[in-house]
């Protein structure tokens, strides 16, 4: 009887650890971009952010999703790719808006 209870507890612990690891894999890639997003939004300066990195990450994650059609891989990796694509699009949107606003502001100062 004790062995059955211990086995059930071990299964529950294993599932819990597996779930926590999956969540960490899915959202771990976007964690570094949160302070960067906040900093760019606060300072309205996107000078230090490379849009080429966004391009590379977008291509890599799109290719990973396309690769899944040919060879199956774990679902958390698919969700990680989807979340990273959304994150990169949000970062590109912010950087584009900030850079356009900065250029318009510079042009207005030049004409006045």
WOHU-V124222 format. One record per run of one state. SS is the DSSP state (@ for helix, = for strand, . for the rest). FROM is the first residue (numbers start at 1). LEN is the number of residues. If there is no record, write none. Layout:
# WOHU-V124222
ss: (SS & SS)
from: (FROM & FROM)
len: (LEN & LEN)
This chain:
# WOHU-V124222
ss: (. & @ & . & @ & . & @ & . & @ & .)
from: (1 & 2 & 29 & 31 & 44 & 51 & 71 & 75 & 112)
len: (1 & 27 & 2 & 13 & 7 & 20 & 4 & 37 & 1)
